Amino acid sequence: MDASEGVRDDETSSPNRPDRRRFLRFSTRRLLLAVTLVSLPCAWVSRRLIASRIQAEAVLALTEQGVSIGYLREWDRVNDRFSGAGPPGPAFLRELFGEHFFLVPDIFIVDKFHGEKEALALLTELPTLTGGGIVDTPIGDEIIPILTQLHRIEDLSLYGTKVTDRGILRLTELPRLKNLIVSKTLVTEEGVHEFQRRCPDCVVHRENDDSDE
């Protein structure tokens, strides 16, 4: 072995010489971490864009048929009044992504409905709804399968509808329901008692009318 070969061997085996393979391994890990950190928010934005477009289409179709939709920003829950708040989100992002990217549907009101009853199934495209009312409308138990899909509903009014005992008993499937109004409906006192037996945490409001006398 000559001297030059000994020098190369010493350089190769030197503990102070950087391990290129280890450097590349750590660089790859950092790259994967960076890609992951960037892709997570991008994936969220993509999902939110799809959801906001579905939401916008559902709201447009519902409002065209006389359904009113209220948004979370419009109501001050602390003081129980209209908030007077402006549109949510920065203006340039609303322009880029659309208004519904930031809007959160919170309540629905059906009192001037003039469309097909089946169209109310579009309410299920608004999973953030926490309250609603179907008022003085000749809709009966056919609306119940739609309402039972609104799992965040806490307050619900069926005042003046054709809903029956059988219909409201299915509403016990709503896990967050706290207040239910069934005045001027076909719901009987016996139906209310059975409902409250099954769902004791929900308060049912039923005013007496001529059918009770």
Contacts in CASP RR format, 6 or more apart in sequence:
PFRMAT RR
TARGET T0000
AUTHOR 0000-0000-0000
METHOD contacts of the structure
MODEL  1
MDASEGVRDDETSSPNRPDRRRFLRFSTRRLLLAVTLVSLPCAWVSRRLI
ASRIQAEAVLALTEQGVSIGYLREWDRVNDRFSGAGPPGPAFLRELFGEH
FFLVPDIFIVDKFHGEKEALALLTELPTLTGGGIVDTPIGDEIIPILTQL
HRIEDLSLYGTKVTDRGILRLTELPRLKNLIVSKTLVTEEGVHEFQRRCP
DCVVHRENDDSDE
11 17 0 8 1.000
45 97 0 8 1.000
48 97 0 8 1.000
48 101 0 8 1.000
49 97 0 8 1.000
49 101 0 8 1.000
52 97 0 8 1.000
52 98 0 8 1.000
52 100 0 8 1.000
52 101 0 8 1.000
52 103 0 8 1.000
53 100 0 8 1.000
54 125 0 8 1.000
55 100 0 8 1.000
55 103 0 8 1.000
55 105 0 8 1.000
55 125 0 8 1.000
55 126 0 8 1.000
56 98 0 8 1.000
56 99 0 8 1.000
56 100 0 8 1.000
57 125 0 8 1.000
58 122 0 8 1.000
58 123 0 8 1.000
58 125 0 8 1.000
58 126 0 8 1.000
59 69 0 8 1.000
59 100 0 8 1.000
59 105 0 8 1.000
59 126 0 8 1.000
61 119 0 8 1.000
61 122 0 8 1.000
62 69 0 8 1.000
62 108 0 8 1.000
62 119 0 8 1.000
62 120 0 8 1.000
62 122 0 8 1.000
62 123 0 8 1.000
63 69 0 8 1.000
65 113 0 8 1.000
65 114 0 8 1.000
65 115 0 8 1.000
65 116 0 8 1.000
65 119 0 8 1.000
66 110 0 8 1.000
66 112 0 8 1.000
66 113 0 8 1.000
66 114 0 8 1.000
66 115 0 8 1.000
67 108 0 8 1.000
67 109 0 8 1.000
67 110 0 8 1.000
67 113 0 8 1.000
67 120 0 8 1.000
67 123 0 8 1.000
68 108 0 8 1.000
68 109 0 8 1.000
68 110 0 8 1.000
68 111 0 8 1.000
69 105 0 8 1.000
69 107 0 8 1.000
69 108 0 8 1.000
69 126 0 8 1.000
70 105 0 8 1.000
70 106 0 8 1.000
70 107 0 8 1.000
70 108 0 8 1.000
71 103 0 8 1.000
71 104 0 8 1.000
71 105 0 8 1.000
71 106 0 8 1.000
72 104 0 8 1.000
72 105 0 8 1.000
72 106 0 8 1.000
72 128 0 8 1.000
73 83 0 8 1.000
73 85 0 8 1.000
73 86 0 8 1.000
73 87 0 8 1.000
73 88 0 8 1.000
73 103 0 8 1.000
73 104 0 8 1.000
74 82 0 8 1.000
74 83 0 8 1.000
74 84 0 8 1.000
74 85 0 8 1.000
74 106 0 8 1.000
75 81 0 8 1.000
75 82 0 8 1.000
75 83 0 8 1.000
75 106 0 8 1.000
75 107 0 8 1.000
76 82 0 8 1.000
76 83 0 8 1.000
76 84 0 8 1.000
87 94 0 8 1.000
87 99 0 8 1.000
87 102 0 8 1.000
88 102 0 8 1.000
88 103 0 8 1.000
89 102 0 8 1.000
93 101 0 8 1.000
93 102 0 8 1.000
94 101 0 8 1.000
94 102 0 8 1.000
104 128 0 8 1.000
105 126 0 8 1.000
105 128 0 8 1.000
105 129 0 8 1.000
106 128 0 8 1.000
106 129 0 8 1.000
106 130 0 8 1.000
106 131 0 8 1.000
107 129 0 8 1.000
107 130 0 8 1.000
107 131 0 8 1.000
107 132 0 8 1.000
107 133 0 8 1.000
108 123 0 8 1.000
108 126 0 8 1.000
108 129 0 8 1.000
108 131 0 8 1.000
108 132 0 8 1.000
108 133 0 8 1.000
109 132 0 8 1.000
109 133 0 8 1.000
109 135 0 8 1.000
110 120 0 8 1.000
110 133 0 8 1.000
110 134 0 8 1.000
110 135 0 8 1.000
110 137 0 8 1.000
110 139 0 8 1.000
111 133 0 8 1.000
111 134 0 8 1.000
111 135 0 8 1.000
111 136 0 8 1.000
111 137 0 8 1.000
113 120 0 8 1.000
113 137 0 8 1.000
113 139 0 8 1.000
117 139 0 8 1.000
117 142 0 8 1.000
117 143 0 8 1.000
120 139 0 8 1.000
120 143 0 8 1.000
120 146 0 8 1.000
121 146 0 8 1.000
123 129 0 8 1.000
123 146 0 8 1.000
123 147 0 8 1.000
123 150 0 8 1.000
124 146 0 8 1.000
124 149 0 8 1.000
124 150 0 8 1.000
126 150 0 8 1.000
127 150 0 8 1.000
127 151 0 8 1.000
127 152 0 8 1.000
128 152 0 8 1.000
129 150 0 8 1.000
129 152 0 8 1.000
129 153 0 8 1.000
130 152 0 8 1.000
130 153 0 8 1.000
130 154 0 8 1.000
130 155 0 8 1.000
130 176 0 8 1.000
131 153 0 8 1.000
131 154 0 8 1.000
131 155 0 8 1.000
131 156 0 8 1.000
132 153 0 8 1.000
132 155 0 8 1.000
132 156 0 8 1.000
132 157 0 8 1.000
133 156 0 8 1.000
133 157 0 8 1.000
133 158 0 8 1.000
133 159 0 8 1.000
134 143 0 8 1.000
134 157 0 8 1.000
134 158 0 8 1.000
134 159 0 8 1.000
134 161 0 8 1.000
135 157 0 8 1.000
135 159 0 8 1.000
135 160 0 8 1.000
135 161 0 8 1.000
136 159 0 8 1.000
136 160 0 8 1.000
136 161 0 8 1.000
136 184 0 8 1.000
137 160 0 8 1.000
137 161 0 8 1.000
138 161 0 8 1.000
138 162 0 8 1.000
139 161 0 8 1.000
139 162 0 8 1.000
139 163 0 8 1.000
140 161 0 8 1.000
140 162 0 8 1.000
140 163 0 8 1.000
140 164 0 8 1.000
140 167 0 8 1.000
141 162 0 8 1.000
141 163 0 8 1.000
141 164 0 8 1.000
141 166 0 8 1.000
141 167 0 8 1.000
143 161 0 8 1.000
143 163 0 8 1.000
144 163 0 8 1.000
144 167 0 8 1.000
144 168 0 8 1.000
144 170 0 8 1.000
144 171 0 8 1.000
145 170 0 8 1.000
147 153 0 8 1.000
147 156 0 8 1.000
147 171 0 8 1.000
147 174 0 8 1.000
148 170 0 8 1.000
148 171 0 8 1.000
148 173 0 8 1.000
148 174 0 8 1.000
150 174 0 8 1.000
151 174 0 8 1.000
151 175 0 8 1.000
151 176 0 8 1.000
152 176 0 8 1.000
153 174 0 8 1.000
153 176 0 8 1.000
153 177 0 8 1.000
154 176 0 8 1.000
154 177 0 8 1.000
154 178 0 8 1.000
154 179 0 8 1.000
155 178 0 8 1.000
155 179 0 8 1.000
156 171 0 8 1.000
156 174 0 8 1.000
156 177 0 8 1.000
156 179 0 8 1.000
156 180 0 8 1.000
156 181 0 8 1.000
157 180 0 8 1.000
157 181 0 8 1.000
158 168 0 8 1.000
158 180 0 8 1.000
158 181 0 8 1.000
158 182 0 8 1.000
158 185 0 8 1.000
159 181 0 8 1.000
159 182 0 8 1.000
159 183 0 8 1.000
159 184 0 8 1.000
159 185 0 8 1.000
160 183 0 8 1.000
160 184 0 8 1.000
160 185 0 8 1.000
161 185 0 8 1.000
162 185 0 8 1.000
162 186 0 8 1.000
163 182 0 8 1.000
163 185 0 8 1.000
163 186 0 8 1.000
163 187 0 8 1.000
164 185 0 8 1.000
164 186 0 8 1.000
164 187 0 8 1.000
165 186 0 8 1.000
165 187 0 8 1.000
165 188 0 8 1.000
165 190 0 8 1.000
165 191 0 8 1.000
165 194 0 8 1.000
168 180 0 8 1.000
168 182 0 8 1.000
168 187 0 8 1.000
168 191 0 8 1.000
168 192 0 8 1.000
168 195 0 8 1.000
169 191 0 8 1.000
169 194 0 8 1.000
169 195 0 8 1.000
169 198 0 8 1.000
171 177 0 8 1.000
171 180 0 8 1.000
171 195 0 8 1.000
171 199 0 8 1.000
172 195 0 8 1.000
172 198 0 8 1.000
172 199 0 8 1.000
177 199 0 8 1.000
177 202 0 8 1.000
178 201 0 8 1.000
178 202 0 8 1.000
178 203 0 8 1.000
179 202 0 8 1.000
179 203 0 8 1.000
179 205 0 8 1.000
180 195 0 8 1.000
180 202 0 8 1.000
180 203 0 8 1.000
180 204 0 8 1.000
180 205 0 8 1.000
181 204 0 8 1.000
181 205 0 8 1.000
181 206 0 8 1.000
182 192 0 8 1.000
182 204 0 8 1.000
182 205 0 8 1.000
182 206 0 8 1.000
183 205 0 8 1.000
183 206 0 8 1.000
183 207 0 8 1.000
183 209 0 8 1.000
184 207 0 8 1.000
184 209 0 8 1.000
185 206 0 8 1.000
187 206 0 8 1.000
189 206 0 8 1.000
189 212 0 8 1.000
192 204 0 8 1.000
192 206 0 8 1.000
195 202 0 8 1.000
195 204 0 8 1.000
196 202 0 8 1.000
196 204 0 8 1.000
END
